[in-house]
Amino acid sequence: MMVRKVLLKNKDSRSLFNSDVIEYKEILWLVPEWLHGPTKGTLVPARIISLDGMPVRAAGPQHRGVDFLLSTPLSTELLDGRKESQNPLVIEGPTNIILNADTDFRR
């Protein structure tokens, strides 16, 4: 599983920022925060936010270091895990996603 980057807007501050995105179960998921994994050198997502059905498109060459653009702004509460949500679906602490910090993240 390769970690890629998405450019999106914070709904509250209106600021643009990059976040990690993974493909899991054939859906793109935003990963706003990583935690230390069960073994040295691994990371697990604190939460994943489904981008299924959201307007995500491939980034053009003018967006260096970014793979996707997300048109829908997301709230700080959602990104920080302070808001439960079914739309978009948020999964807190998925236990079956473990990535290698050295090989699964694009540099």
Biopython code that builds the backbone (N, CA, C, O; Angstrom):
import numpy as np
from Bio.PDB.StructureBuilder import StructureBuilder

atoms = [
    (1, "MET", "N", (0.858, -1.167, 0.000)),
    (1, "MET", "CA", (0.000, 0.000, 0.000)),
    (1, "MET", "C", (0.906, 1.233, 0.000)),
    (1, "MET", "O", (1.750, 1.390, 0.882)),
    (2, "MET", "N", (0.727, 2.093, -0.980)),
    (2, "MET", "CA", (1.543, 3.295, -1.096)),
    (2, "MET", "C", (0.761, 4.503, -0.591)),
    (2, "MET", "O", (-0.422, 4.663, -0.893)),
    (3, "VAL", "N", (1.426, 5.334, 0.168)),
    (3, "VAL", "CA", (0.814, 6.565, 0.669)),
    (3, "VAL", "C", (1.060, 7.660, -0.354)),
    (3, "VAL", "O", (2.191, 7.891, -0.782)),
    (4, "ARG", "N", (-0.015, 8.326, -0.737)),
    (4, "ARG", "CA", (0.078, 9.432, -1.686)),
    (4, "ARG", "C", (-0.425, 10.699, -1.018)),
    (4, "ARG", "O", (-0.821, 10.664, 0.147)),
    (5, "LYS", "N", (-0.417, 11.814, -1.729)),
    (5, "LYS", "CA", (-0.781, 13.113, -1.159)),
    (5, "LYS", "C", (-2.013, 13.690, -1.852)),
    (5, "LYS", "O", (-2.203, 13.542, -3.059)),
    (6, "VAL", "N", (-2.843, 14.355, -1.044)),
    (6, "VAL", "CA", (-4.010, 15.056, -1.556)),
    (6, "VAL", "C", (-3.969, 16.487, -1.029)),
    (6, "VAL", "O", (-3.612, 16.720, 0.126)),
    (7, "LEU", "N", (-4.332, 17.434, -1.873)),
    (7, "LEU", "CA", (-4.445, 18.835, -1.489)),
    (7, "LEU", "C", (-5.911, 19.119, -1.214)),
    (7, "LEU", "O", (-6.770, 18.841, -2.051)),
    (8, "LEU", "N", (-6.201, 19.674, -0.038)),
    (8, "LEU", "CA", (-7.583, 19.976, 0.325)),
    (8, "LEU", "C", (-7.649, 21.243, 1.141)),
    (8, "LEU", "O", (-6.625, 21.810, 1.522)),
    (9, "LYS", "N", (-8.875, 21.685, 1.408)),
    (9, "LYS", "CA", (-9.099, 22.922, 2.145)),
    (9, "LYS", "C", (-9.766, 22.613, 3.479)),
    (9, "LYS", "O", (-10.665, 21.776, 3.567)),
    (10, "ASN", "N", (-9.303, 23.308, 4.517)),
    (10, "ASN", "CA", (-9.945, 23.237, 5.823)),
    (10, "ASN", "C", (-11.172, 24.140, 5.780)),
    (10, "ASN", "O", (-11.064, 25.333, 5.494)),
    (11, "LYS", "N", (-12.325, 23.573, 6.063)),
    (11, "LYS", "CA", (-13.595, 24.299, 5.983)),
    (11, "LYS", "C", (-13.646, 25.483, 6.957)),
    (11, "LYS", "O", (-14.254, 26.511, 6.658)),
    (12, "ASP", "N", (-13.011, 25.335, 8.112)),
    (12, "ASP", "CA", (-13.077, 26.369, 9.140)),
    (12, "ASP", "C", (-12.084, 27.495, 8.912)),
    (12, "ASP", "O", (-12.451, 28.669, 8.975)),
    (13, "SER", "N", (-10.835, 27.151, 8.648)),
    (13, "SER", "CA", (-9.800, 28.177, 8.468)),
    (13, "SER", "C", (-9.664, 28.617, 7.016)),
    (13, "SER", "O", (-9.034, 29.634, 6.725)),
    (14, "ARG", "N", (-10.251, 27.856, 6.118)),
    (14, "ARG", "CA", (-10.166, 28.099, 4.671)),
    (14, "ARG", "C", (-8.741, 27.978, 4.122)),
    (14, "ARG", "O", (-8.455, 28.432, 3.014)),
    (15, "SER", "N", (-7.861, 27.368, 4.901)),
    (15, "SER", "CA", (-6.483, 27.199, 4.452)),
    (15, "SER", "C", (-6.343, 25.900, 3.661)),
    (15, "SER", "O", (-7.037, 24.917, 3.921)),
    (16, "LEU", "N", (-5.440, 25.920, 2.702)),
    (16, "LEU", "CA", (-5.111, 24.739, 1.917)),
    (16, "LEU", "C", (-3.974, 23.993, 2.597)),
    (16, "LEU", "O", (-3.071, 24.609, 3.165)),
    (17, "PHE", "N", (-4.019, 22.677, 2.539)),
    (17, "PHE", "CA", (-2.935, 21.875, 3.101)),
    (17, "PHE", "C", (-2.908, 20.514, 2.419)),
    (17, "PHE", "O", (-3.882, 20.094, 1.795)),
    (18, "ASN", "N", (-1.777, 19.837, 2.551)),
    (18, "ASN", "CA", (-1.603, 18.484, 2.021)),
    (18, "ASN", "C", (-1.860, 17.486, 3.129)),
    (18, "ASN", "O", (-1.554, 17.739, 4.295)),
    (19, "SER", "N", (-2.420, 16.360, 2.759)),
    (19, "SER", "CA", (-2.611, 15.268, 3.699)),
    (19, "SER", "C", (-2.323, 13.963, 2.975)),
    (19, "SER", "O", (-2.285, 13.911, 1.746)),
    (20, "ASP", "N", (-2.123, 12.925, 3.749)),
    (20, "ASP", "CA", (-1.876, 11.610, 3.177)),
    (20, "ASP", "C", (-3.184, 10.965, 2.753)),
    (20, "ASP", "O", (-4.240, 11.213, 3.336)),
    (21, "VAL", "N", (-3.091, 10.137, 1.733)),
    (21, "VAL", "CA", (-4.237, 9.378, 1.248)),
    (21, "VAL", "C", (-3.743, 7.975, 0.875)),
    (21, "VAL", "O", (-2.652, 7.806, 0.330)),
    (22, "ILE", "N", (-4.576, 6.980, 1.183)),
    (22, "ILE", "CA", (-4.255, 5.592, 0.840)),
    (22, "ILE", "C", (-5.444, 4.993, 0.092)),
    (22, "ILE", "O", (-6.572, 5.476, 0.194)),
    (23, "GLU", "N", (-5.165, 3.940, -0.655)),
    (23, "GLU", "CA", (-6.249, 3.162, -1.255)),
    (23, "GLU", "C", (-6.420, 1.916, -0.402)),
    (23, "GLU", "O", (-5.480, 1.148, -0.198)),
    (24, "TYR", "N", (-7.641, 1.730, 0.093)),
    (24, "TYR", "CA", (-7.950, 0.617, 0.984)),
    (24, "TYR", "C", (-9.337, 0.106, 0.604)),
    (24, "TYR", "O", (-10.297, 0.877, 0.568)),
    (25, "LYS", "N", (-9.441, -1.173, 0.326)),
    (25, "LYS", "CA", (-10.695, -1.777, -0.129)),
    (25, "LYS", "C", (-11.248, -1.045, -1.351)),
    (25, "LYS", "O", (-12.448, -0.793, -1.457)),
    (26, "GLU", "N", (-10.337, -0.712, -2.271)),
    (26, "GLU", "CA", (-10.659, -0.082, -3.552)),
    (26, "GLU", "C", (-11.278, 1.299, -3.415)),
    (26, "GLU", "O", (-11.955, 1.760, -4.334)),
    (27, "ILE", "N", (-11.063, 1.971, -2.290)),
    (27, "ILE", "CA", (-11.566, 3.321, -2.037)),
    (27, "ILE", "C", (-10.392, 4.168, -1.566)),
    (27, "ILE", "O", (-9.506, 3.673, -0.870)),
    (28, "LEU", "N", (-10.384, 5.446, -1.943)),
    (28, "LEU", "CA", (-9.387, 6.368, -1.420)),
    (28, "LEU", "C", (-9.828, 6.839, -0.033)),
    (28, "LEU", "O", (-10.988, 7.188, 0.183)),
    (29, "TRP", "N", (-8.872, 6.840, 0.899)),
    (29, "TRP", "CA", (-9.123, 7.261, 2.280)),
    (29, "TRP", "C", (-8.103, 8.313, 2.680)),
    (29, "TRP", "O", (-6.905, 8.139, 2.458)),
    (30, "LEU", "N", (-8.568, 9.384, 3.258)),
    (30, "LEU", "CA", (-7.716, 10.412, 3.811)),
    (30, "LEU", "C", (-7.186, 9.930, 5.160)),
    (30, "LEU", "O", (-7.936, 9.387, 5.971)),
    (31, "VAL", "N", (-5.892, 10.131, 5.391)),
    (31, "VAL", "CA", (-5.279, 9.769, 6.673)),
    (31, "VAL", "C", (-4.675, 11.049, 7.262)),
    (31, "VAL", "O", (-3.540, 11.406, 6.948)),
    (32, "PRO", "N", (-5.442, 11.737, 8.120)),
    (32, "PRO", "CA", (-4.943, 13.009, 8.649)),
    (32, "PRO", "C", (-3.895, 12.866, 9.762)),
    (32, "PRO", "O", (-3.218, 13.837, 10.101)),
    (33, "GLU", "N", (-3.762, 11.667, 10.329)),
    (33, "GLU", "CA", (-2.823, 11.499, 11.441)),
    (33, "GLU", "C", (-2.334, 10.053, 11.495)),
    (33, "GLU", "O", (-3.112, 9.113, 11.329)),
    (34, "TRP", "N", (-1.029, 9.895, 11.729)),
    (34, "TRP", "CA", (-0.410, 8.578, 11.871)),
    (34, "TRP", "C", (0.082, 8.392, 13.294)),
    (34, "TRP", "O", (0.510, 9.346, 13.943)),
    (35, "LEU", "N", (0.018, 7.159, 13.774)),
    (35, "LEU", "CA", (0.512, 6.792, 15.095)),
    (35, "LEU", "C", (1.581, 5.711, 14.936)),
    (35, "LEU", "O", (1.637, 5.032, 13.911)),
    (36, "HIS", "N", (2.430, 5.556, 15.958)),
    (36, "HIS", "CA", (3.431, 4.485, 15.920)),
    (36, "HIS", "C", (2.717, 3.143, 15.850)),
    (36, "HIS", "O", (1.718, 2.914, 16.532)),
    (37, "GLY", "N", (3.251, 2.262, 15.009)),
    (37, "GLY", "CA", (2.659, 0.946, 14.820)),
    (37, "GLY", "C", (3.096, -0.045, 15.876)),
    (37, "GLY", "O", (3.782, 0.307, 16.836)),
    (38, "PRO", "N", (2.685, -1.301, 15.686)),
    (38, "PRO", "CA", (2.975, -2.335, 16.681)),
    (38, "PRO", "C", (4.447, -2.762, 16.725)),
    (38, "PRO", "O", (4.907, -3.317, 17.724)),
    (39, "THR", "N", (5.176, -2.504, 15.648)),
    (39, "THR", "CA", (6.593, -2.853, 15.615)),
    (39, "THR", "C", (7.407, -1.638, 15.172)),
    (39, "THR", "O", (6.873, -0.705, 14.573)),
    (40, "LYS", "N", (8.682, -1.662, 15.470)),
    (40, "LYS", "CA", (9.566, -0.555, 15.115)),
    (40, "LYS", "C", (9.520, -0.289, 13.607)),
    (40, "LYS", "O", (9.602, -1.214, 12.799)),
    (41, "GLY", "N", (9.387, 0.978, 13.249)),
    (41, "GLY", "CA", (9.392, 1.361, 11.844)),
    (41, "GLY", "C", (8.046, 1.257, 11.155)),
    (41, "GLY", "O", (7.958, 1.441, 9.941)),
    (42, "THR", "N", (6.990, 0.964, 11.913)),
    (42, "THR", "CA", (5.658, 0.888, 11.304)),
    (42, "THR", "C", (4.776, 2.018, 11.824)),
    (42, "THR", "O", (4.986, 2.544, 12.916)),
    (43, "LEU", "N", (3.791, 2.373, 11.015)),
    (43, "LEU", "CA", (2.819, 3.400, 11.363)),
    (43, "LEU", "C", (1.415, 2.875, 11.093)),
    (43, "LEU", "O", (1.205, 2.068, 10.187)),
    (44, "VAL", "N", (0.461, 3.339, 11.888)),
    (44, "VAL", "CA", (-0.950, 2.998, 11.694)),
    (44, "VAL", "C", (-1.752, 4.296, 11.685)),
    (44, "VAL", "O", (-1.387, 5.244, 12.381)),
    (45, "PRO", "N", (-2.835, 4.360, 10.913)),
    (45, "PRO", "CA", (-3.641, 5.577, 10.915)),
    (45, "PRO", "C", (-4.427, 5.724, 12.221)),
    (45, "PRO", "O", (-4.965, 4.753, 12.754)),
    (46, "ALA", "N", (-4.477, 6.949, 12.715)),
    (46, "ALA", "CA", (-5.326, 7.226, 13.882)),
    (46, "ALA", "C", (-6.787, 7.119, 13.466)),
    (46, "ALA", "O", (-7.634, 6.664, 14.235)),
    (47, "ARG", "N", (-7.069, 7.544, 12.241)),
    (47, "ARG", "CA", (-8.405, 7.440, 11.669)),
    (47, "ARG", "C", (-8.268, 7.529, 10.159)),
    (47, "ARG", "O", (-7.284, 8.061, 9.644)),
    (48, "ILE", "N", (-9.254, 7.008, 9.460)),
    (48, "ILE", "CA", (-9.320, 7.161, 8.009)),
    (48, "ILE", "C", (-10.679, 7.740, 7.656)),
    (48, "ILE", "O", (-11.690, 7.417, 8.279)),
    (49, "ILE", "N", (-10.685, 8.602, 6.647)),
    (49, "ILE", "CA", (-11.897, 9.288, 6.206)),
    (49, "ILE", "C", (-12.112, 8.947, 4.734)),
    (49, "ILE", "O", (-11.262, 9.223, 3.888)),
    (50, "SER", "N", (-13.249, 8.349, 4.448)),
    (50, "SER", "CA", (-13.538, 7.916, 3.084)),
    (50, "SER", "C", (-13.721, 9.118, 2.156)),
    (50, "SER", "O", (-14.413, 10.081, 2.487)),
    (51, "LEU", "N", (-13.089, 9.037, 0.999)),
    (51, "LEU", "CA", (-13.269, 10.051, -0.037)),
    (51, "LEU", "C", (-14.209, 9.558, -1.131)),
    (51, "LEU", "O", (-14.367, 10.204, -2.167)),
    (52, "ASP", "N", (-14.833, 8.400, -0.888)),
    (52, "ASP", "CA", (-15.757, 7.810, -1.856)),
    (52, "ASP", "C", (-16.920, 8.762, -2.107)),
    (52, "ASP", "O", (-17.576, 9.207, -1.165)),
    (53, "GLY", "N", (-17.171, 9.069, -3.356)),
    (53, "GLY", "CA", (-18.272, 9.952, -3.721)),
    (53, "GLY", "C", (-17.923, 11.434, -3.653)),
    (53, "GLY", "O", (-18.740, 12.276, -4.027)),
    (54, "MET", "N", (-16.732, 11.763, -3.186)),
    (54, "MET", "CA", (-16.303, 13.167, -3.141)),
    (54, "MET", "C", (-15.583, 13.513, -4.436)),
    (54, "MET", "O", (-15.038, 12.636, -5.106)),
    (55, "PRO", "N", (-15.582, 14.795, -4.785)),
    (55, "PRO", "CA", (-14.917, 15.208, -6.023)),
    (55, "PRO", "C", (-13.396, 15.228, -5.887)),
    (55, "PRO", "O", (-12.799, 16.252, -5.551)),
    (56, "VAL", "N", (-12.781, 14.072, -6.157)),
    (56, "VAL", "CA", (-11.325, 13.930, -6.126)),
    (56, "VAL", "C", (-10.856, 13.782, -7.562)),
    (56, "VAL", "O", (-11.422, 13.011, -8.336)),
    (57, "ARG", "N", (-9.815, 14.528, -7.913)),
    (57, "ARG", "CA", (-9.271, 14.400, -9.266)),
    (57, "ARG", "C", (-7.755, 14.386, -9.195)),
    (57, "ARG", "O", (-7.160, 14.823, -8.210)),
    (58, "ALA", "N", (-7.151, 13.886, -10.235)),
    (58, "ALA", "CA", (-5.691, 13.840, -10.304)),
    (58, "ALA", "C", (-5.146, 15.262, -10.354)),
    (58, "ALA", "O", (-5.714, 16.134, -11.012)),
    (59, "ALA", "N", (-4.049, 15.483, -9.656)),
    (59, "ALA", "CA", (-3.406, 16.798, -9.651)),
    (59, "ALA", "C", (-2.581, 16.966, -10.918)),
    (59, "ALA", "O", (-2.012, 16.006, -11.436)),
    (60, "GLY", "N", (-2.526, 18.175, -11.400)),
    (60, "GLY", "CA", (-1.726, 18.473, -12.579)),
    (60, "GLY", "C", (-0.274, 18.742, -12.208)),
    (60, "GLY", "O", (0.073, 18.764, -11.027)),
    (61, "PRO", "N", (0.577, 18.947, -13.212)),
    (61, "PRO", "CA", (2.009, 19.159, -12.960)),
    (61, "PRO", "C", (2.303, 20.432, -12.161)),
    (61, "PRO", "O", (3.372, 20.546, -11.562)),
    (62, "GLN", "N", (1.379, 21.380, -12.145)),
    (62, "GLN", "CA", (1.592, 22.602, -11.371)),
    (62, "GLN", "C", (1.489, 22.371, -9.862)),
    (62, "GLN", "O", (1.858, 23.243, -9.075)),
    (63, "HIS", "N", (0.994, 21.210, -9.459)),
    (63, "HIS", "CA", (0.855, 20.862, -8.041)),
    (63, "HIS", "C", (1.943, 19.854, -7.671)),
    (63, "HIS", "O", (1.672, 18.662, -7.531)),
    (64, "ARG", "N", (3.156, 20.334, -7.517)),
    (64, "ARG", "CA", (4.299, 19.452, -7.198)),
    (64, "ARG", "C", (4.098, 18.771, -5.844)),
    (64, "ARG", "O", (3.697, 19.397, -4.863)),
    (65, "GLY", "N", (4.385, 17.490, -5.824)),
    (65, "GLY", "CA", (4.320, 16.736, -4.584)),
    (65, "GLY", "C", (2.918, 16.339, -4.160)),
    (65, "GLY", "O", (2.728, 15.802, -3.069)),
    (66, "VAL", "N", (1.930, 16.599, -5.015)),
    (66, "VAL", "CA", (0.538, 16.258, -4.713)),
    (66, "VAL", "C", (0.008, 15.358, -5.823)),
    (66, "VAL", "O", (0.219, 15.625, -7.006)),
    (67, "ASP", "N", (-0.681, 14.291, -5.430)),
    (67, "ASP", "CA", (-1.231, 13.348, -6.407)),
    (67, "ASP", "C", (-2.682, 13.640, -6.761)),
    (67, "ASP", "O", (-3.112, 13.416, -7.893)),
    (68, "PHE", "N", (-3.445, 14.148, -5.771)),
    (68, "PHE", "CA", (-4.873, 14.381, -5.953)),
    (68, "PHE", "C", (-5.278, 15.747, -5.420)),
    (68, "PHE", "O", (-4.597, 16.341, -4.584)),
    (69, "LEU", "N", (-6.413, 16.227, -5.933)),
    (69, "LEU", "CA", (-7.045, 17.448, -5.432)),
    (69, "LEU", "C", (-8.446, 17.085, -4.968)),
    (69, "LEU", "O", (-9.184, 16.402, -5.679)),
    (70, "LEU", "N", (-8.814, 17.543, -3.777)),
    (70, "LEU", "CA", (-10.152, 17.320, -3.233)),
    (70, "LEU", "C", (-10.867, 18.652, -3.200)),
    (70, "LEU", "O", (-10.390, 19.596, -2.570)),
    (71, "SER", "N", (-12.010, 18.745, -3.873)),
    (71, "SER", "CA", (-12.749, 20.007, -3.969)),
    (71, "SER", "C", (-13.608, 20.305, -2.751)),
    (71, "SER", "O", (-13.937, 21.466, -2.505)),
    (72, "THR", "N", (-13.977, 19.291, -1.985)),
    (72, "THR", "CA", (-14.851, 19.474, -0.830)),
    (72, "THR", "C", (-14.030, 19.851, 0.407)),
    (72, "THR", "O", (-13.176, 19.072, 0.830)),
    (73, "PRO", "N", (-14.270, 21.025, 0.995)),
    (73, "PRO", "CA", (-13.574, 21.370, 2.242)),
    (73, "PRO", "C", (-14.049, 20.469, 3.385)),
    (73, "PRO", "O", (-15.220, 20.093, 3.439)),
    (74, "LEU", "N", (-13.139, 20.126, 4.294)),
    (74, "LEU", "CA", (-13.466, 19.294, 5.445)),
    (74, "LEU", "C", (-13.231, 20.081, 6.734)),
    (74, "LEU", "O", (-12.306, 20.888, 6.822)),
    (75, "SER", "N", (-14.076, 19.837, 7.725)),
    (75, "SER", "CA", (-13.996, 20.591, 8.982)),
    (75, "SER", "C", (-12.850, 20.099, 9.866)),
    (75, "SER", "O", (-12.408, 18.954, 9.767)),
    (76, "THR", "N", (-12.391, 20.989, 10.721)),
    (76, "THR", "CA", (-11.350, 20.651, 11.690)),
    (76, "THR", "C", (-11.825, 19.536, 12.610)),
    (76, "THR", "O", (-11.054, 18.632, 12.930)),
    (77, "GLU", "N", (-13.074, 19.585, 13.037)),
    (77, "GLU", "CA", (-13.632, 18.544, 13.907)),
    (77, "GLU", "C", (-13.535, 17.169, 13.271)),
    (77, "GLU", "O", (-13.170, 16.196, 13.932)),
    (78, "LEU", "N", (-13.862, 17.089, 11.994)),
    (78, "LEU", "CA", (-13.796, 15.812, 11.277)),
    (78, "LEU", "C", (-12.349, 15.345, 11.146)),
    (78, "LEU", "O", (-12.042, 14.184, 11.414)),
    (79, "LEU", "N", (-11.470, 16.240, 10.739)),
    (79, "LEU", "CA", (-10.064, 15.893, 10.534)),
    (79, "LEU", "C", (-9.377, 15.484, 11.831)),
    (79, "LEU", "O", (-8.518, 14.603, 11.824)),
    (80, "ASP", "N", (-9.745, 16.113, 12.938)),
    (80, "ASP", "CA", (-9.120, 15.833, 14.233)),
    (80, "ASP", "C", (-9.774, 14.677, 14.980)),
    (80, "ASP", "O", (-9.316, 14.309, 16.062)),
    (81, "GLY", "N", (-10.827, 14.102, 14.427)),
    (81, "GLY", "CA", (-11.483, 12.972, 15.064)),
    (81, "GLY", "C", (-12.402, 13.358, 16.207)),
    (81, "GLY", "O", (-12.712, 12.529, 17.063)),
    (82, "ARG", "N", (-12.843, 14.610, 16.228)),
    (82, "ARG", "CA", (-13.749, 15.064, 17.292)),
    (82, "ARG", "C", (-15.216, 14.998, 16.866)),
    (82, "ARG", "O", (-16.107, 15.366, 17.632)),
    (83, "LYS", "N", (-15.461, 14.528, 15.639)),
    (83, "LYS", "CA", (-16.825, 14.431, 15.127)),
    (83, "LYS", "C", (-17.021, 13.063, 14.496)),
    (83, "LYS", "O", (-16.292, 12.686, 13.578)),
    (84, "GLU", "N", (-18.005, 12.321, 14.990)),
    (84, "GLU", "CA", (-18.346, 11.051, 14.359)),
    (84, "GLU", "C", (-19.101, 11.359, 13.073)),
    (84, "GLU", "O", (-19.845, 12.338, 12.998)),
    (85, "SER", "N", (-18.908, 10.530, 12.080)),
    (85, "SER", "CA", (-19.553, 10.796, 10.797)),
    (85, "SER", "C", (-19.768, 9.496, 10.033)),
    (85, "SER", "O", (-18.932, 8.592, 10.051)),
    (86, "GLN", "N", (-20.901, 9.431, 9.369)),
    (86, "GLN", "CA", (-21.176, 8.350, 8.429)),
    (86, "GLN", "C", (-21.098, 8.866, 7.000)),
    (86, "GLN", "O", (-21.038, 8.082, 6.052)),
    (87, "ASN", "N", (-21.100, 10.193, 6.846)),
    (87, "ASN", "CA", (-21.024, 10.795, 5.518)),
    (87, "ASN", "C", (-20.201, 12.072, 5.599)),
    (87, "ASN", "O", (-20.768, 13.131, 5.866)),
    (88, "PRO", "N", (-18.918, 12.024, 5.386)),
    (88, "PRO", "CA", (-18.173, 10.857, 4.932)),
    (88, "PRO", "C", (-17.933, 9.866, 6.068)),
    (88, "PRO", "O", (-17.911, 10.230, 7.243)),
    (89, "LEU", "N", (-17.757, 8.631, 5.691)),
    (89, "LEU", "CA", (-17.492, 7.583, 6.665)),
    (89, "LEU", "C", (-16.120, 7.811, 7.292)),
    (89, "LEU", "O", (-15.126, 8.004, 6.592)),
    (90, "VAL", "N", (-16.083, 7.784, 8.631)),
    (90, "VAL", "CA", (-14.831, 7.901, 9.376)),
    (90, "VAL", "C", (-14.659, 6.624, 10.196)),
    (90, "VAL", "O", (-15.570, 6.215, 10.916)),
    (91, "ILE", "N", (-13.497, 6.003, 10.083)),
    (91, "ILE", "CA", (-13.183, 4.822, 10.881)),
    (91, "ILE", "C", (-12.046, 5.200, 11.815)),
    (91, "ILE", "O", (-10.942, 5.508, 11.367)),
    (92, "GLU", "N", (-12.314, 5.177, 13.099)),
    (92, "GLU", "CA", (-11.299, 5.471, 14.104)),
    (92, "GLU", "C", (-10.463, 4.223, 14.369)),
    (92, "GLU", "O", (-10.999, 3.129, 14.546)),
    (93, "GLY", "N", (-9.155, 4.399, 14.393)),
    (93, "GLY", "CA", (-8.238, 3.321, 14.766)),
    (93, "GLY", "C", (-8.377, 2.026, 14.010)),
    (93, "GLY", "O", (-8.495, 0.971, 14.633)),
    (94, "PRO", "N", (-8.367, 2.058, 12.671)),
    (94, "PRO", "CA", (-8.446, 0.784, 11.945)),
    (94, "PRO", "C", (-7.242, -0.084, 12.307)),
    (94, "PRO", "O", (-6.098, 0.363, 12.223)),
    (95, "THR", "N", (-7.501, -1.302, 12.701)),
    (95, "THR", "CA", (-6.435, -2.165, 13.223)),
    (95, "THR", "C", (-5.713, -2.981, 12.157)),
    (95, "THR", "O", (-4.662, -3.560, 12.429)),
    (96, "ASN", "N", (-6.259, -3.034, 10.960)),
    (96, "ASN", "CA", (-5.655, -3.897, 9.935)),
    (96, "ASN", "C", (-4.839, -3.129, 8.896)),
    (96, "ASN", "O", (-4.493, -3.686, 7.854)),
    (97, "ILE", "N", (-4.529, -1.860, 9.163)),
    (97, "ILE", "CA", (-3.703, -1.081, 8.245)),
    (97, "ILE", "C", (-2.400, -0.745, 8.973)),
    (97, "ILE", "O", (-2.386, 0.063, 9.902)),
    (98, "ILE", "N", (-1.315, -1.373, 8.542)),
    (98, "ILE", "CA", (-0.001, -1.148, 9.136)),
    (98, "ILE", "C", (0.970, -0.896, 7.990)),
    (98, "ILE", "O", (1.120, -1.735, 7.102)),
    (99, "LEU", "N", (1.618, 0.244, 8.009)),
    (99, "LEU", "CA", (2.537, 0.598, 6.922)),
    (99, "LEU", "C", (3.963, 0.707, 7.424)),
    (99, "LEU", "O", (4.212, 1.002, 8.593)),
    (100, "ASN", "N", (4.888, 0.464, 6.518)),
    (100, "ASN", "CA", (6.304, 0.584, 6.798)),
    (100, "ASN", "C", (6.710, 2.024, 6.541)),
    (100, "ASN", "O", (6.528, 2.533, 5.434)),
    (101, "ALA", "N", (7.255, 2.683, 7.547)),
    (101, "ALA", "CA", (7.618, 4.094, 7.433)),
    (101, "ALA", "C", (8.704, 4.328, 6.389)),
    (101, "ALA", "O", (8.769, 5.416, 5.817)),
    (102, "ASP", "N", (9.553, 3.347, 6.126)),
    (102, "ASP", "CA", (10.662, 3.522, 5.181)),
    (102, "ASP", "C", (10.285, 3.261, 3.729)),
    (102, "ASP", "O", (10.884, 3.848, 2.828)),
    (103, "THR", "N", (9.309, 2.397, 3.481)),
    (103, "THR", "CA", (9.052, 1.992, 2.098)),
    (103, "THR", "C", (7.681, 2.386, 1.556)),
    (103, "THR", "O", (7.515, 2.462, 0.339)),
    (104, "ASP", "N", (6.701, 2.636, 2.409)),
    (104, "ASP", "CA", (5.346, 2.880, 1.922)),
    (104, "ASP", "C", (5.017, 4.368, 1.720)),
    (104, "ASP", "O", (3.965, 4.701, 1.176)),
    (105, "PHE", "N", (5.904, 5.246, 2.153)),
    (105, "PHE", "CA", (5.661, 6.677, 2.030)),
    (105, "PHE", "C", (6.547, 7.258, 0.940)),
    (105, "PHE", "O", (7.751, 7.004, 0.901)),
    (106, "ARG", "N", (5.941, 8.039, 0.060)),
    (106, "ARG", "CA", (6.667, 8.686, -1.027)),
    (106, "ARG", "C", (7.536, 9.780, -0.439)),
    (106, "ARG", "O", (7.090, 10.522, 0.436)),
    (107, "ARG", "N", (8.728, 9.887, -0.892)),
    (107, "ARG", "CA", (9.654, 10.912, -0.382)),
    (107, "ARG", "C", (9.781, 12.047, -1.355)),
    (107, "ARG", "O", (10.515, 13.001, -1.099)),
]
sb = StructureBuilder()
sb.init_structure("model")
sb.init_model(0)
sb.init_chain("A")
sb.init_seg("    ")
for serial, (resi, resn, name, xyz) in enumerate(atoms, 1):
    if name == "N":
        sb.init_residue(resn, " ", resi, " ")
    sb.init_atom(name, np.array(xyz, "f"), 0.0, 1.0, " ", f" {name:<3s}", serial, name[0])
structure = sb.get_structure()
